[in-house]
Amino acid sequence: MTPRELIDVAEVPGGEPLRLFRRGGDFMIVLDRNELMSSRMSGSEEALAEMTLARLKAPASARLLIGGYGMGFTLRKALALLGPAGTAVVAELVPKIIDWARGPMESLAAGCLDDPRTEVVIGDVGAAIATGRGAYDAILLDVDNGPDGLTRLANDKLYSFDGLRAAKAALKPGGVLAVWSAGPDDRFRRRMGEAGFAVEEVAVRARQNGKGPRHVIWFGRAAGL
């Protein structure tokens, strides 16, 4: 087996460092012994964008807030579906994640960060939510490992009742909150309902070919909209 090559290490504010590895043509971002993401598994992240836009009334011109760049799978799929008037705001807490996308993973990024419809914000997506009242047609959260986070404790605020209420306030009428998770979480699904969302839970596979681990996406629309 081809050994993994350590490419770089990124410090995470308030959390443990992330390490970027390469094995052959594949990349992996790892926290301690946990592989958070891999260039071999993009299916559920792409589904996050595709399924969210499918639930909007005017997807081509939507203004999206994407929490977490990761390896860019969600952003690239969103750009493929948005029209010229659409916008994707990407909030990424760790600057080196963007550096890696422009450096060793440039071919994987495929120019998505330089698309004129992309706006990159270096910082906590929670801050973008808090200052964006009624600003977004959809908010797509792929932060940490979902509600059961691994990277930093502060991420838990995003998935708290107050965090969900803030996300609801940042949506336009008819907007959608979409939350990616590595696995199911009944308590979080109930919390979304308590925060005022009509909740839909969808299971998706990690790989584009429909194989691999089963991940979960929750879609929340403000009740009554």
TATAGI-V856459 format. One record per residue. RES is the residue in one letter. SS is DSSP state (~ for helix, > for strand, _ for the rest). PHI is phi in degrees with one decimal (* if undefined). D_FIRST is the distance of its C-alpha to the first C-alpha in Angstrom with 1 decimal. Layout:
BEGIN
RES	SS	PHI	D_FIRST
RES	SS	PHI	D_FIRST
END
This chain:
BEGIN
M	_	*	0.0
T	_	-65.6	3.8
P	_	-70.9	6.2
R	_	-77.6	9.2
E	>	-111.7	12.3
L	>	-75.4	15.6
I	>	-95.5	18.1
D	>	-166.1	21.3
V	>	-126.5	23.1
A	>	-119.3	26.0
E	_	-79.9	29.0
V	_	-112.2	30.3
P	_	-56.3	34.1
G	_	74.9	34.8
G	>	-147.9	31.3
E	_	-80.3	28.0
P	_	-68.0	26.0
L	>	-104.0	23.2
R	>	-121.6	20.0
L	>	-100.8	18.4
F	>	-115.0	14.7
R	>	-128.7	12.8
R	>	-129.7	9.3
G	_	63.4	9.9
G	_	-97.0	13.1
D	>	-103.3	13.0
F	>	-119.0	15.0
M	>	-138.6	15.5
I	>	-108.1	18.7
V	>	-125.1	18.6
L	>	-114.9	21.6
D	_	54.5	21.2
R	_	-106.3	18.5
N	>	-97.6	19.4
E	>	-82.4	17.6
L	>	-74.4	20.8
M	>	-156.5	19.7
S	>	-144.1	16.9
S	_	-68.3	17.4
R	_	-83.6	15.9
M	_	-128.8	18.9
S	_	-123.4	22.3
G	~	-59.3	24.5
S	~	-73.6	26.5
E	~	-68.8	27.1
E	~	-68.2	28.4
A	~	-62.7	30.5
L	~	-56.0	32.0
A	~	-72.4	33.6
E	~	-62.1	34.4
M	~	-71.9	36.1
T	~	-65.8	37.9
L	~	-63.1	39.5
A	~	-65.6	40.4
R	_	-97.1	42.5
L	_	-98.5	44.5
K	_	-72.5	47.9
A	_	-132.1	47.2
P	~	-64.3	43.5
A	~	-64.6	43.8
S	~	-107.7	45.8
A	_	-69.5	44.2
R	>	-107.2	43.6
L	>	-108.8	40.3
L	>	-115.0	39.1
I	>	-107.7	35.4
G	>	-91.8	34.4
G	_	99.2	31.0
Y	_	-76.8	29.2
G	_	63.0	25.6
M	_	-110.1	23.7
G	_	84.1	26.8
F	~	-62.2	26.2
T	~	-67.2	29.6
L	~	-61.8	31.5
R	~	-63.7	30.3
K	~	-65.5	31.3
A	~	-61.5	34.6
L	~	-64.1	35.4
A	~	-67.2	34.8
L	~	-103.2	37.4
L	_	-73.4	39.9
G	_	-89.4	42.8
P	_	-60.4	44.1
A	_	-90.2	46.1
G	_	-78.3	43.2
T	>	-140.1	41.7
A	>	-124.5	38.5
V	>	-92.0	38.8
V	>	-109.4	35.5
A	>	-102.3	35.9
E	>	-124.7	32.9
L	_	-71.5	33.5
V	_	-102.0	30.8
P	~	-55.7	31.6
K	~	-66.8	28.1
I	~	-59.9	26.7
I	~	-70.7	29.1
D	~	-59.4	28.2
W	~	-64.0	24.5
A	~	-65.2	25.7
R	~	-90.5	27.8
G	_	-111.4	25.3
P	_	-62.5	21.5
M	_	-107.1	21.7
E	~	-59.0	24.8
S	~	-66.2	23.6
L	~	-70.5	22.6
A	~	-65.1	26.1
A	_	54.1	27.7
G	_	78.4	31.0
C	~	-65.6	31.7
L	~	-75.0	32.9
D	~	-99.2	35.4
D	_	-63.8	36.8
P	_	-62.1	40.5
R	_	-87.3	40.3
T	>	-96.6	37.8
E	>	-120.4	39.2
V	>	-102.4	36.8
V	>	-118.0	38.2
I	>	-87.9	36.6
G	_	159.0	37.6
D	_	-71.5	37.7
V	~	-61.3	38.1
G	~	-60.7	40.7
A	~	-68.7	42.9
A	~	-64.9	42.7
I	~	-67.4	43.6
A	~	-64.3	46.5
T	_	-99.4	48.0
G	_	-116.0	47.5
R	_	-59.8	50.2
G	_	64.1	50.4
A	_	-95.2	48.2
Y	>	-124.5	45.3
D	>	-76.5	45.1
A	>	-154.1	41.8
I	>	-118.1	39.7
L	>	-113.9	36.0
L	>	-105.4	34.4
D	_	-130.1	30.6
V	_	-112.9	30.9
D	_	63.5	28.8
N	_	-113.0	27.6
G	_	96.9	30.9
P	_	-56.5	34.0
D	_	-94.7	32.0
G	_	-74.2	30.6
L	_	-123.1	28.1
T	_	-79.1	28.5
R	>	-153.9	32.2
L	~	-62.0	35.3
A	~	-62.0	37.4
N	~	-64.7	35.4
D	~	-59.5	37.2
K	~	-61.2	40.4
L	~	-59.5	39.1
Y	~	-101.3	38.9
S	_	-76.8	42.1
F	~	-58.8	45.4
D	~	-64.8	46.7
G	~	-63.6	43.5
L	~	-68.5	43.8
R	~	-64.6	47.5
A	~	-64.6	46.8
A	~	-62.7	44.3
K	~	-60.1	47.0
A	~	-68.8	49.5
A	~	-82.9	47.3
L	>	-89.6	47.1
K	>	-73.0	49.7
P	>	-54.2	51.7
G	>	82.6	49.5
G	>	-72.4	46.4
V	>	-127.4	43.1
L	>	-100.5	40.9
A	>	-118.5	37.4
V	>	-125.5	35.0
W	>	-88.8	31.3
S	>	-145.4	29.9
A	_	-69.4	26.7
G	_	-164.5	29.1
P	_	-68.9	32.7
D	_	-157.2	35.4
D	~	-62.9	38.9
R	~	-65.1	40.6
F	~	-67.8	39.3
R	~	-59.2	40.4
R	~	-64.7	43.8
R	~	-64.0	44.0
M	~	-59.0	43.6
G	~	-63.8	46.5
E	~	-65.2	48.6
A	_	-82.2	48.0
G	_	105.1	49.6
F	>	-103.1	46.9
A	>	-83.5	46.9
V	>	-107.2	43.3
E	>	-124.1	41.1
E	>	-111.3	37.7
V	>	-128.7	35.0
A	>	-92.1	31.7
V	>	-134.7	28.9
R	>	-89.2	25.3
A	_	-71.3	22.5
R	_	-100.3	21.2
Q	_	-62.2	23.4
N	_	-84.1	23.2
G	_	82.7	24.8
K	_	-111.1	21.9
G	_	91.1	20.1
P	_	-58.0	22.0
R	>	-95.4	25.7
H	>	-105.9	27.2
V	>	-128.8	31.0
I	>	-125.0	33.3
W	>	-102.8	36.9
F	>	-113.3	39.5
G	>	-121.1	42.8
R	>	-115.2	45.9
A	>	-57.0	48.9
A	_	-56.3	51.3
G	_	91.3	54.2
L	_	-97.3	52.7
END
